[in-house]
């Protein structure tokens, strides 16, 4: 799982000086592209992402759609 594509703080200071609020959604796409480009030499690896933007699917085919912070205790024992 290639995670943390959503963790660009809104108060981050970016190297190129761009506004982190405006870059926030693009960050998820760039994070997916980074994994895609790195894993090009490893065809047997199937990565999946948790964070995404509308353009991320061109770099990743699988996404984790759940939220692991959700409490499912009320369903235990059903």
C-alpha positions in Angstrom: 0.0 0.0 0.0 1.4 3.3 -1.1 0.1 5.5 1.6 0.2 9.1 2.9 -0.7 10.8 -0.4 -3.2 12.9 1.5 -0.9 14.2 4.1 0.2 17.5 2.7 -0.3 19.9 5.5 -2.1 23.1 4.5 0.6 25.1 6.3 3.5 23.3 4.5 6.4 25.3 3.1 7.0 23.8 -0.4 10.5 23.9 -2.0 9.2 25.7 -5.1 7.2 28.2 -3.0 3.8 27.1 -4.4 0.7 27.4 -2.2 0.1 24.1 -0.3 -3.7 24.6 -0.3 -3.7 24.8 -4.1 -1.3 21.9 -4.5 -3.1 19.7 -2.0 -5.1 17.6 -4.6 -2.2 17.6 -7.1 0.0 16.1 -4.4 -2.0 12.9 -4.4 -1.5 12.5 -8.1 2.2 13.3 -7.9 2.5 10.7 -5.1 0.9 8.1 -7.2 3.1 9.0 -10.2 6.2 8.6 -8.0 5.3 5.0 -7.1 4.3 4.3 -10.7 7.6 5.4 -12.0 9.6 3.7 -9.3 7.8 0.4 -9.7 8.1 0.3 -13.5 11.1 -2.0 -13.1 9.1 -4.4 -10.8 6.2 -5.7 -12.9 5.2 -8.3 -10.3 4.4 -5.6 -7.7 0.8 -4.5 -7.6 0.6 -1.2 -5.6 -2.5 0.4 -4.3 -3.2 3.8 -3.0 -5.4 5.2 -0.3 -5.4 8.9 -1.4 -6.3 9.9 -4.9 -7.4 12.7 -7.1 -9.5 12.5 -10.3 -6.3 12.0 -12.3 -4.6 9.4 -10.1 -6.1 6.4 -11.9 -3.7 6.9 -14.8 -0.9 5.9 -12.4 -2.7 3.5 -10.1 -5.4 0.9 -10.8 -6.2 -0.2 -7.2 -7.4 2.0 -4.4 -8.2 1.4 -0.8 -11.7 2.9 -0.4 -12.2 2.2 3.3 -11.2 4.3 6.3 -9.3 2.2 8.8 -10.1 4.8 11.5 -13.8 3.8 11.4 -14.9 1.8 14.5 -16.6 -1.4 13.4 -17.1 -2.7 17.0 -20.9 -2.4 16.7 -20.8 -5.1 14.0 -18.7 -7.6 16.0 -20.7 -10.6 17.0 -23.6 -10.1 14.6 
